[in-house]
Amino acid sequence: MPPRGANFHEERNRPMRHARLIAALLATSGLPAAAQDAVTDTPAVPIPAAITAEEMPPVPLALAESARPYLEARGASFAGWDPNTRAVLIGTRFANVTQLHRVAEPMGARTQISFEAEPVYGSYAPEKGDIILVSKDRGGDEYYQLHTLKDGRLALLTDGKSRNQMNAWSNDGELIGFSSTRRNSVDADLYVMNPRDPASTRMVHESKGGGWALVGFSPDKQTAYVADYLSVQNIDLFTLDLASGMMTPIGDPATEIAYGGLKVAPDGTLWVTSDFGADFQQLGRLDPISGVFSAVSRETWDVDSFDLSADGKTIAYVVNEAGTDRLRVLDIASGKVTKVDALPAGQISRVSFAPWGEIGFSFSSARSAADVWSLDPKTMALTRWTQSETGGLDPAVNVEPRIVTTISFDGLEVSGLLYLPDPAKFAGPRPLIVSVHGGPEGQSTAGFMGRNNYYLNELGIGIFYPNVRGSTGYGKTFVSLDNGPFKREDSVKDMAALIDAVRADPAVDADKVGLTGGSYGGYMCYAAAVQLKDKLTATQCTVAISNFVSFLENTNPYRQDLRRVEYGDERDPVQRAKLTEISPLTRVNEIEKPMFVITGANDPRVPKSEADQMVAAIRANGGEAWHMIAADEGHGFRKKDNSDYAFLAQLMFWQEHLLGE
């Protein structure tokens, strides 16, 4: 179940989701199979060429064969409409990484159109549909380059060295806005380009900071709308005159307001989501002169995303109801809102209108892999465009989650999603894995569990996804409660309260609970290994922060100020002292239980050094620390052979420490 938001698989401007083939895994090896067999006398899975596996046993081939169907599940994400043929563009994986495919009609064949060694993401030019613009990095380094895609080949549009983020198209598909660090490798300057002519590229704003994006164009393309992302709670908006370069604030930048996606209507009206005057984000109009926001929606939860029809008459928006997405359709003239109730609880993303009015989106649920759907807003008829494979397994047997709530140390209510194996198949109290999302501005929501269903359906191990303070989806007050070094460990206390709550469940074996997490969830994993060791049997920490000071000093320069807003400023002596005090590395001598650490060597967010120093310290104290490093991955594994091997190693780790096998 992929968490929502800025976690270790996901980026603020581009949601990333995950997926996986054992055939490739078995075909690649960093250590000959015979050498592994000699160590264990048991046939072992060859280690992929990019993987280094330190102080961990070989993965039994029998385990790979048992898990094989779960590794073959895939998903499809909606990437946009072809305005000329009415086909859809999707992202899916048939080999080692996600590539772009076209689907000409509902449930039609998926025709692959990109063939890269790295994952690619892209879209058709709106209205024109004459080109496909693609973003791609190398080995997970997140130094994205922009390309056009034609006849299976990419043509480079950017400099090949800096970090470039695809922003917004003009409504007519003539211009693309993007941000780039090409000037000094730190600041996200803003550029405009006609991608049919790379020589047309020009800088339109010299920025200070790494959170800038060009989020929309006026209908006449004389004005751009710009966002400066300072934190999840504070996003400043501006108008930018593209001829003069004059930047004008929309409203008062000193006021802390969060804005979501911005859409420009044909008459120039600005539509945004905002928490202006409320705890949750609502959908409404924004006056670009006064900055006054006029809410139109009346939801009691966040409006997470939306899109505006080409004629400016209809809006489709997604409401996050306690971790479940619900689709709404708004007729602007009448104000009538129609709920789309035919879809089960799940995750909805990438909502996008076609020029002819159809609404495309991605959808997944506990019993359905991520797939592409569309909705006719006139008839409210739903159409499924893809049906992704689930490794031959029947997704109808997958379990649905239930919400667990409890009261934390200070009276705050916190919650999480609990998946428990079928009691008819696995009687009595069962082991449990607690899986903490990253961010921390993220949220675990109810979606397709994919390969994690192996734990539930084959091993009888439950999974619990906590949403501690600092998570999105519960209002701006809730998301701010962990900010800075002096509140940081309050989220660890929330996790302790939630673990106590699930350990008290009669279906859970309180003596067999493990914990895993990645990125900020990895910090929580390390912190749990120190502070909650009496509640846990083992931990598995991925791309994890071990020392806040070294993390802030070594994370990619464009991110440093953005992360200081959340965690604290290591340059301030008082904050530095507190950041050092709360860092798990400071208390590493208190780690007593086994740990498995997974790292991407090219990670620009949480550098590999964060894992190296934690693993070295644990081993120096005589502790057990498995360590897996992928030379061609970054902040999370995106290549199937690496991801498969990491998953199998995790299965082996949890079988030993939760099932005693």
MISELUM-303667 format. One record per residue (C-alpha): residue in one letter; residue number from 1; z negated, y negated, x. Coordinates in steps of 0.1 Angstrom, whole numbers, plus 5000, padded with zeros to 4 digits. Layout:
# residues N
SITE A NUM Z Y X
...
END
This chain:
# residues 661
SITE M 1 5000 5000 5000
SITE P 2 5012 4970 5019
SITE P 3 4989 4940 5018
SITE R 4 5003 4907 5006
SITE G 5 5005 4876 5028
SITE A 6 5001 4869 5065
SITE N 7 4990 4902 5077
SITE F 8 5001 4922 5108
SITE H 9 5033 4933 5092
SITE E 10 5041 4901 5075
SITE E 11 5050 4865 5083
SITE R 12 5044 4834 5062
SITE N 13 5081 4827 5056
SITE R 14 5093 4862 5054
SITE P 15 5075 4890 5038
SITE M 16 5077 4921 5058
SITE R 17 5072 4956 5043
SITE H 18 5071 4989 5060
SITE A 19 5087 5025 5058
SITE R 20 5099 5058 5082
SITE L 21 5123 5102 5101
SITE I 22 5109 5129 5120
SITE A 23 5143 5140 5132
SITE A 24 5145 5110 5155
SITE L 25 5109 5114 5165
SITE L 26 5115 5150 5175
SITE A 27 5146 5141 5194
SITE T 28 5130 5115 5217
SITE S 29 5103 5122 5243
SITE G 30 5085 5105 5270
SITE L 31 5068 5138 5281
SITE P 32 5087 5171 5280
SITE A 33 5076 5193 5252
SITE A 34 5069 5221 5276
SITE A 35 5045 5199 5295
SITE Q 36 5026 5191 5263
SITE D 37 5026 5228 5253
SITE A 38 5011 5237 5286
SITE V 39 4982 5214 5280
SITE T 40 4973 5226 5245
SITE D 41 4992 5260 5241
SITE T 42 5002 5246 5208
SITE P 43 5037 5232 5201
SITE A 44 5035 5194 5202
SITE V 45 5056 5165 5189
SITE P 46 5075 5148 5217
SITE I 47 5062 5113 5225
SITE P 48 5089 5087 5217
SITE A 49 5103 5070 5248
SITE A 50 5087 5036 5241
SITE I 51 5053 5050 5234
SITE T 52 5024 5054 5259
SITE A 53 4996 5075 5247
SITE E 54 4964 5072 5267
SITE E 55 4934 5095 5266
SITE M 56 4945 5111 5233
SITE P 57 4955 5147 5225
SITE P 58 4991 5157 5218
SITE V 59 5002 5157 5181
SITE P 60 5007 5192 5168
SITE L 61 5042 5200 5157
SITE A 62 5027 5218 5126
SITE L 63 5012 5185 5115
SITE A 64 5045 5167 5117
SITE E 65 5061 5195 5097
SITE S 66 5034 5193 5070
SITE A 67 5037 5155 5067
SITE R 68 5075 5154 5070
SITE P 69 5083 5146 5033
SITE Y 70 5059 5117 5033
SITE L 71 5076 5102 5064
SITE E 72 5109 5103 5046
SITE A 73 5101 5079 5018
SITE R 74 5120 5046 5020
SITE G 75 5121 5014 5000
SITE A 76 5147 4987 4991
SITE S 77 5140 4950 4991
SITE F 78 5161 4925 4972
SITE A 79 5179 4901 4996
SITE G 80 5201 4882 4972
SITE W 81 5231 4881 4950
SITE D 82 5268 4881 4961
SITE P 83 5280 4852 4939
SITE N 84 5316 4863 4941
SITE T 85 5313 4900 4932
SITE R 86 5279 4901 4914
SITE A 87 5268 4928 4939
SITE V 88 5233 4927 4953
SITE L 89 5223 4925 4989
SITE I 90 5194 4947 4999
SITE G 91 5173 4956 5029
SITE T 92 5166 4993 5034
SITE R 93 5164 5019 5062
SITE F 94 5186 5049 5067
SITE A 95 5181 5054 5104
SITE N 96 5154 5038 5127
SITE V 97 5152 5003 5114
SITE T 98 5158 4982 5082
SITE Q 99 5194 4970 5078
SITE L 100 5214 4952 5052
SITE H 101 5233 4971 5025
SITE R 102 5254 4961 4995
SITE V 103 5251 4977 4960
SITE A 104 5281 4969 4938
SITE E 105 5266 4980 4905
SITE P 106 5232 4993 4891
SITE M 107 5224 5026 4907
SITE G 108 5256 5025 4927
SITE A 109 5260 5036 4963
SITE R 110 5242 5017 4991
SITE T 111 5269 5005 5015
SITE Q 112 5255 4996 5049
SITE I 113 5269 4964 5064
SITE S 114 5247 4957 5094
SITE F 115 5242 4982 5123
SITE E 116 5217 4967 5148
SITE A 117 5191 4984 5170
SITE E 118 5165 4959 5156
SITE P 119 5156 4951 5120
SITE V 120 5177 4924 5103
SITE Y 121 5171 4901 5074
SITE G 122 5196 4879 5056
SITE S 123 5212 4864 5026
SITE Y 124 5245 4852 5011
SITE A 125 5253 4815 5011
SITE P 126 5244 4803 4976
SITE E 127 5273 4795 4952
SITE K 128 5300 4801 4979
SITE G 129 5290 4836 4990
SITE D 130 5315 4833 5019
SITE I 131 5291 4842 5047
SITE I 132 5259 4862 5052
SITE L 133 5233 4845 5074
SITE V 134 5211 4869 5093
SITE S 135 5178 4866 5113
SITE K 136 5169 4891 5141
SITE D 137 5144 4892 5170
SITE R 138 5141 4916 5199
SITE G 139 5114 4943 5202
SITE G 140 5091 4925 5178
SITE D 141 5088 4894 5199
SITE E 142 5094 4872 5168
SITE Y 143 5118 4849 5188
SITE Y 144 5142 4851 5159
SITE Q 145 5179 4841 5163
SITE L 146 5202 4832 5135
SITE H 147 5236 4848 5132
SITE T 148 5265 4853 5107
SITE L 149 5274 4888 5098
SITE K 150 5310 4899 5094
SITE D 151 5327 4933 5097
SITE G 152 5295 4949 5110
SITE R 153 5291 4924 5139
SITE L 154 5268 4895 5144
SITE A 155 5279 4861 5157
SITE L 156 5251 4841 5173
SITE L 157 5244 4806 5159
SITE T 158 5212 4796 5178
SITE D 159 5204 4793 5215
SITE G 160 5193 4830 5221
SITE K 161 5160 4819 5236
SITE S 162 5138 4799 5213
SITE R 163 5120 4808 5181
SITE N 164 5141 4800 5150
SITE Q 165 5130 4803 5114
SITE M 166 5155 4803 5086
SITE N 167 5144 4778 5060
SITE A 168 5163 4766 5029
SITE W 169 5199 4766 5018
SITE S 170 5214 4736 5001
SITE N 171 5221 4746 4964
SITE D 172 5259 4746 4971
SITE G 173 5256 4769 5001
SITE E 174 5271 4744 5025
SITE L 175 5240 4737 5047
SITE I 176 5211 4756 5060
SITE G 177 5179 4741 5073
SITE F 178 5159 4758 5100
SITE S 179 5131 4752 5124
SITE S 180 5133 4758 5161
SITE T 181 5111 4756 5192
SITE R 182 5141 4751 5215
SITE R 183 5130 4716 5226
SITE N 184 5097 4726 5243
SITE S 185 5088 4762 5232
SITE V 186 5059 4749 5211
SITE D 187 5068 4725 5183
SITE A 188 5089 4736 5153
SITE D 189 5115 4709 5152
SITE L 190 5138 4707 5121
SITE Y 191 5176 4712 5122
SITE V 192 5204 4712 5098
SITE M 193 5236 4732 5103
SITE N 194 5267 4743 5085
SITE P 195 5266 4779 5096
SITE R 196 5304 4781 5095
SITE D 197 5305 4757 5124
SITE P 198 5276 4761 5149
SITE A 199 5286 4729 5166
SITE S 200 5275 4710 5135
SITE T 201 5238 4718 5144
SITE R 202 5217 4687 5147
SITE M 203 5180 4680 5149
SITE V 204 5168 4659 5120
SITE H 205 5131 4657 5128
SITE E 206 5112 4660 5161
SITE S 207 5080 4677 5150
SITE K 208 5045 4680 5163
SITE G 209 5030 4714 5156
SITE G 210 5043 4749 5147
SITE G 211 5041 4748 5109
SITE W 212 5071 4727 5100
SITE A 213 5098 4739 5076
SITE L 214 5127 4723 5057
SITE V 215 5121 4736 5022
SITE G 216 5149 4721 5001
SITE F 217 5178 4696 4998
SITE S 218 5185 4670 4972
SITE P 219 5217 4678 4951
SITE D 220 5237 4652 4971
SITE K 221 5224 4666 5004
SITE Q 222 5213 4631 5016
SITE T 223 5176 4640 5014
SITE A 224 5157 4670 5026
SITE Y 225 5122 4680 5015
SITE V 226 5099 4691 5043
SITE A 227 5066 4710 5045
SITE D 228 5040 4709 5073
SITE Y 229 5019 4740 5070
SITE L 230 4984 4731 5084
SITE S 231 4965 4759 5068
SITE V 232 4967 4781 5037
SITE Q 233 4947 4753 5019
SITE N 234 4965 4723 5033
SITE I 235 5003 4718 5032
SITE D 236 5018 4683 5035
SITE L 237 5051 4675 5018
SITE F 238 5076 4648 5028
SITE T 239 5110 4635 5020
SITE L 240 5134 4632 5049
SITE D 241 5164 4609 5049
SITE L 242 5190 4630 5067
SITE A 243 5210 4600 5079
SITE S 244 5182 4578 5093
SITE G 245 5156 4604 5100
SITE M 246 5130 4585 5081
SITE M 247 5101 4607 5069
SITE T 248 5081 4596 5039
SITE P 249 5049 4614 5027
SITE I 250 5049 4628 4992
SITE G 251 5014 4618 4981
SITE D 252 4985 4613 5005
SITE P 253 4986 4636 5036
SITE A 254 4948 4631 5040
SITE T 255 4943 4650 5007
SITE E 256 4939 4687 5012
SITE I 257 4964 4704 4988
SITE A 258 4982 4737 4989
SITE Y 259 5018 4739 4978
SITE G 260 5040 4769 4973
SITE G 261 5078 4773 4971
SITE L 262 5098 4742 4963
SITE K 263 5129 4742 4942
SITE V 264 5152 4713 4934
SITE A 265 5168 4711 4899
SITE P 266 5204 4699 4894
SITE D 267 5190 4666 4882
SITE G 268 5168 4662 4913
SITE T 269 5135 4673 4896
SITE L 270 5111 4690 4921
SITE W 271 5094 4721 4910
SITE V 272 5065 4735 4931
SITE T 273 5033 4755 4928
SITE S 274 5002 4736 4937
SITE D 275 4964 4739 4935
SITE F 276 4962 4701 4929
SITE G 277 4931 4695 4907
SITE A 278 4925 4733 4902
SITE D 279 4911 4763 4920
SITE F 280 4943 4784 4914
SITE Q 281 4979 4775 4920
SITE Q 282 4999 4765 4890
SITE L 283 5036 4759 4885
SITE G 284 5047 4723 4877
SITE R 285 5068 4692 4885
SITE L 286 5061 4670 4915
SITE D 287 5070 4633 4916
SITE P 288 5085 4627 4951
SITE I 289 5075 4590 4950
SITE S 290 5039 4591 4937
SITE G 291 5030 4626 4947
SITE V 292 5017 4633 4912
SITE F 293 5018 4669 4902
SITE S 294 5022 4678 4865
SITE A 295 5012 4714 4858
SITE V 296 5034 4733 4833
SITE S 297 5019 4768 4835
SITE R 298 4984 4775 4822
SITE E 299 4976 4807 4840
SITE T 300 4941 4817 4850
SITE W 301 4953 4833 4883
SITE D 302 4976 4821 4911
SITE V 303 5013 4816 4904
SITE D 304 5025 4833 4936
SITE S 305 5062 4826 4936
SITE F 306 5090 4814 4914
SITE D 307 5127 4806 4912
SITE L 308 5148 4781 4892
SITE S 309 5181 4790 4875
SITE A 310 5212 4773 4887
SITE D 311 5215 4752 4855
SITE G 312 5179 4741 4858
SITE K 313 5169 4754 4824
SITE T 314 5149 4785 4832
SITE I 315 5121 4795 4856
SITE A 316 5110 4830 4865
SITE Y 317 5075 4831 4881
SITE V 318 5051 4857 4893
SITE V 319 5013 4857 4884
SITE N 320 4989 4875 4906
SITE E 321 4963 4889 4882
SITE A 322 4935 4904 4903
SITE G 323 4960 4920 4927
SITE T 324 4986 4930 4902
SITE D 325 5018 4910 4897
SITE R 326 5031 4900 4863
SITE L 327 5065 4884 4857
SITE R 328 5069 4855 4833
SITE V 329 5101 4836 4821
SITE L 330 5098 4799 4812
SITE D 331 5123 4781 4790
SITE I 332 5119 4746 4803
SITE A 333 5131 4727 4773
SITE S 334 5108 4744 4748
SITE G 335 5080 4753 4771
SITE K 336 5080 4789 4758
SITE V 337 5067 4815 4782
SITE T 338 5078 4851 4778
SITE K 339 5058 4879 4794
SITE V 340 5077 4908 4810
SITE D 341 5053 4936 4800
SITE A 342 5077 4966 4804
SITE L 343 5068 4970 4841
SITE P 344 5037 4988 4852
SITE A 345 5010 4973 4874
SITE G 346 5025 4967 4908
SITE Q 347 5040 4942 4933
SITE I 348 5069 4918 4925
SITE S 349 5086 4898 4952
SITE R 350 5118 4879 4962
SITE V 351 5125 4867 4927
SITE S 352 5160 4851 4926
SITE F 353 5184 4839 4899
SITE A 354 5221 4847 4901
SITE P 355 5245 4819 4893
SITE W 356 5252 4836 4859
SITE G 357 5215 4837 4850
SITE E 358 5204 4872 4858
SITE I 359 5171 4875 4877
SITE G 360 5168 4898 4907
SITE F 361 5136 4910 4923
SITE S 362 5119 4937 4943
SITE F 363 5093 4959 4925
SITE S 364 5069 4987 4936
SITE S 365 5040 5005 4920
SITE A 366 5017 5034 4928
SITE R 367 5043 5057 4913
SITE S 368 5075 5040 4924
SITE A 369 5087 5030 4959
SITE A 370 5099 4995 4964
SITE D 371 5132 4991 4946
SITE V 372 5156 4964 4933
SITE W 373 5156 4954 4897
SITE S 374 5171 4927 4876
SITE L 375 5162 4910 4843
SITE D 376 5184 4894 4817
SITE P 377 5164 4864 4805
SITE K 378 5183 4862 4772
SITE T 379 5177 4898 4761
SITE M 380 5147 4906 4784
SITE A 381 5164 4938 4793
SITE L 382 5155 4953 4827
SITE T 383 5180 4970 4849
SITE R 384 5172 4992 4879
SITE W 385 5196 4988 4908
SITE T 386 5182 5012 4933
SITE Q 387 5160 5043 4933
SITE S 388 5147 5049 4968
SITE E 389 5139 5084 4980
SITE T 390 5104 5096 4982
SITE G 391 5110 5125 5006
SITE G 392 5116 5149 4977
SITE L 393 5081 5144 4965
SITE D 394 5073 5137 4928
SITE P 395 5058 5101 4927
SITE A 396 5044 5108 4893
SITE V 397 5015 5127 4909
SITE N 398 5004 5097 4929
SITE V 399 4970 5083 4919
SITE E 400 4965 5048 4905
SITE P 401 4937 5026 4919
SITE R 402 4907 5012 4902
SITE I 403 4889 4979 4910
SITE V 404 4855 4981 4925
SITE T 405 4833 4949 4924
SITE T 406 4800 4942 4939
SITE I 407 4777 4912 4948
SITE S 408 4776 4902 4985
SITE F 409 4746 4889 5004
SITE D 410 4748 4853 4990
SITE G 411 4756 4862 4954
SITE L 412 4794 4860 4957
SITE E 413 4814 4887 4938
SITE V 414 4838 4906 4960
SITE S 415 4861 4934 4951
SITE G 416 4886 4960 4963
SITE L 417 4910 4987 4952
SITE L 418 4898 5023 4954
SITE Y 419 4922 5052 4954
SITE L 420 4905 5086 4950
SITE P 421 4922 5121 4953
SITE D 422 4926 5142 4922
SITE P 423 4892 5158 4916
SITE A 424 4909 5189 4900
SITE K 425 4925 5196 4934
SITE F 426 4897 5183 4956
SITE A 427 4863 5189 4941
SITE G 428 4831 5172 4951
SITE P 429 4825 5141 4972
SITE R 430 4854 5133 4994
SITE P 431 4858 5114 5028
SITE L 432 4871 5079 5026
SITE I 433 4891 5054 5048
SITE V 434 4884 5017 5043
SITE S 435 4916 4998 5051
SITE V 436 4911 4960 5058
SITE H 437 4941 4936 5054
SITE G 438 4950 4910 5080
SITE G 439 4956 4873 5076
SITE P 440 4928 4866 5069
SITE E 441 4949 4847 5043
SITE G 442 4962 4879 5027
SITE Q 443 4954 4902 4999
SITE S 444 4955 4939 4993
SITE T 445 4973 4945 4960
SITE A 446 4984 4975 4939
SITE G 447 5017 4989 4952
SITE F 448 5034 5020 4965
SITE M 449 5012 5038 4990
SITE G 450 5041 5056 5007
SITE R 451 5030 5079 5036
SITE N 452 4994 5071 5029
SITE N 453 4997 5093 4998
SITE Y 454 4994 5122 5023
SITE Y 455 4958 5114 5028
SITE L 456 4952 5115 4990
SITE N 457 4975 5143 4979
SITE E 458 4973 5167 5009
SITE L 459 4940 5160 5027
SITE G 460 4918 5148 4998
SITE I 461 4908 5116 5017
SITE G 462 4903 5085 4995
SITE I 463 4914 5050 5006
SITE F 464 4896 5017 4998
SITE Y 465 4912 4983 5002
SITE P 466 4886 4955 5003
SITE N 467 4894 4919 4996
SITE V 468 4866 4900 5013
SITE R 469 4861 4862 5013
SITE G 470 4890 4845 5030
SITE S 471 4915 4866 5010
SITE T 472 4941 4848 4989
SITE G 473 4945 4854 4952
SITE Y 474 4910 4844 4942
SITE G 475 4913 4807 4943
SITE K 476 4911 4780 4970
SITE T 477 4872 4780 4971
SITE F 478 4872 4818 4978
SITE V 479 4898 4815 5006
SITE S 480 4879 4788 5024
SITE L 481 4845 4806 5026
SITE D 482 4852 4822 5060
SITE N 483 4866 4792 5078
SITE G 484 4854 4784 5113
SITE P 485 4832 4803 5137
SITE F 486 4800 4797 5118
SITE K 487 4812 4813 5086
SITE R 488 4833 4840 5102
SITE E 489 4808 4869 5100
SITE D 490 4801 4863 5063
SITE S 491 4833 4883 5057
SITE V 492 4818 4912 5077
SITE K 493 4788 4910 5054
SITE D 494 4811 4912 5024
SITE M 495 4827 4943 5039
SITE A 496 4792 4958 5044
SITE A 497 4784 4952 5007
SITE L 498 4817 4967 4996
SITE I 499 4813 4998 5018
SITE D 500 4778 5003 5004
SITE A 501 4793 5001 4969
SITE V 502 4820 5027 4975
SITE R 503 4796 5050 4994
SITE A 504 4774 5050 4963
SITE D 505 4802 5064 4942
SITE P 506 4795 5101 4935
SITE A 507 4831 5109 4943
SITE V 508 4827 5096 4979
SITE D 509 4811 5115 5007
SITE A 510 4789 5087 5021
SITE D 511 4786 5105 5055
SITE K 512 4823 5106 5061
SITE V 513 4837 5071 5059
SITE G 514 4861 5056 5085
SITE L 515 4876 5021 5088
SITE T 516 4910 5008 5098
SITE G 517 4926 4974 5100
SITE G 518 4953 4954 5117
SITE S 519 4955 4918 5132
SITE Y 520 4926 4899 5116
SITE G 521 4918 4932 5099
SITE G 522 4917 4946 5134
SITE Y 523 4890 4921 5143
SITE M 524 4871 4933 5112
SITE C 525 4877 4968 5125
SITE Y 526 4861 4960 5159
SITE A 527 4833 4941 5142
SITE A 528 4826 4970 5119
SITE A 529 4825 4993 5150
SITE V 530 4796 4971 5163
SITE Q 531 4778 4959 5132
SITE L 532 4784 4987 5106
SITE K 533 4784 5017 5129
SITE D 534 4756 5034 5108
SITE K 535 4779 5034 5078
SITE L 536 4810 5047 5096
SITE T 537 4821 5078 5115
SITE A 538 4850 5063 5134
SITE T 539 4874 5033 5135
SITE Q 540 4912 5028 5140
SITE C 541 4921 4992 5150
SITE T 542 4957 4979 5153
SITE V 543 4969 4948 5170
SITE A 544 4934 4935 5168
SITE I 545 4915 4904 5180
SITE S 546 4887 4915 5204
SITE N 547 4877 4881 5217
SITE F 548 4884 4849 5198
SITE V 549 4884 4827 5229
SITE S 550 4909 4848 5248
SITE F 551 4930 4853 5216
SITE L 552 4932 4815 5210
SITE E 553 4940 4808 5246
SITE N 554 4968 4835 5248
SITE T 555 4984 4836 5214
SITE N 556 5019 4821 5213
SITE P 557 5017 4783 5218
SITE Y 558 5034 4775 5185
SITE R 559 5005 4793 5167
SITE Q 560 4975 4780 5185
SITE D 561 4967 4749 5164
SITE L 562 4974 4768 5132
SITE R 563 4949 4795 5142
SITE R 564 4923 4770 5153
SITE V 565 4921 4756 5118
SITE E 566 4911 4791 5106
SITE Y 567 4889 4805 5134
SITE G 568 4877 4774 5153
SITE D 569 4886 4755 5184
SITE E 570 4878 4772 5217
SITE R 571 4882 4739 5235
SITE D 572 4851 4725 5219
SITE P 573 4820 4738 5238
SITE V 574 4799 4743 5207
SITE Q 575 4826 4762 5189
SITE R 576 4835 4781 5220
SITE A 577 4800 4794 5224
SITE K 578 4799 4806 5188
SITE L 579 4834 4822 5190
SITE T 580 4822 4841 5221
SITE E 581 4790 4851 5203
SITE I 582 4808 4866 5173
SITE S 583 4835 4883 5193
SITE P 584 4833 4921 5192
SITE L 585 4839 4923 5229
SITE T 586 4806 4905 5235
SITE R 587 4788 4933 5219
SITE V 588 4810 4962 5230
SITE N 589 4780 4980 5245
SITE E 590 4769 4986 5209
SITE I 591 4800 5006 5200
SITE E 592 4790 5042 5197
SITE K 593 4816 5059 5175
SITE P 594 4851 5070 5185
SITE M 595 4879 5044 5182
SITE F 596 4917 5046 5182
SITE V 597 4935 5014 5192
SITE I 598 4972 5008 5186
SITE T 599 4991 4980 5203
SITE G 600 5026 4964 5204
SITE A 601 5034 4954 5240
SITE N 602 5055 4924 5228
SITE D 603 5030 4911 5202
SITE P 604 5033 4873 5202
SITE R 605 5004 4868 5178
SITE V 606 4976 4890 5192
SITE P 607 4985 4897 5228
SITE K 608 4983 4932 5242
SITE S 609 4955 4919 5265
SITE E 610 4932 4919 5235
SITE A 611 4934 4956 5232
SITE D 612 4934 4963 5269
SITE Q 613 4901 4945 5275
SITE M 614 4885 4963 5245
SITE V 615 4897 4997 5255
SITE A 616 4886 4992 5291
SITE A 617 4852 4981 5281
SITE I 618 4846 5010 5258
SITE R 619 4856 5035 5284
SITE A 620 4835 5017 5310
SITE N 621 4805 5024 5288
SITE G 622 4814 5060 5285
SITE G 623 4828 5057 5250
SITE E 624 4858 5074 5234
SITE A 625 4889 5052 5230
SITE W 626 4924 5065 5223
SITE H 627 4951 5039 5230
SITE M 628 4987 5039 5219
SITE I 629 5011 5012 5232
SITE A 630 5047 5007 5221
SITE A 631 5069 4989 5247
SITE D 632 5095 4978 5221
SITE E 633 5072 4966 5193
SITE G 634 5053 4935 5184
SITE H 635 5028 4927 5157
SITE G 636 5031 4960 5139
SITE F 637 5055 4989 5144
SITE R 638 5090 4985 5127
SITE K 639 5109 5013 5144
SITE K 640 5107 5046 5125
SITE D 641 5103 5069 5155
SITE N 642 5073 5048 5168
SITE S 643 5059 5043 5133
SITE D 644 5061 5080 5126
SITE Y 645 5044 5090 5158
SITE A 646 5016 5065 5153
SITE F 647 5010 5077 5117
SITE L 648 5008 5113 5128
SITE A 649 4984 5104 5156
SITE Q 650 4962 5086 5130
SITE L 651 4963 5117 5108
SITE M 652 4951 5138 5137
SITE F 653 4924 5112 5145
SITE W 654 4911 5112 5109
SITE Q 655 4914 5149 5104
SITE E 656 4890 5153 5134
SITE H 657 4865 5126 5125
SITE L 658 4865 5128 5087
SITE L 659 4874 5165 5080
SITE G 660 4860 5180 5112
SITE E 661 4893 5198 5120
END
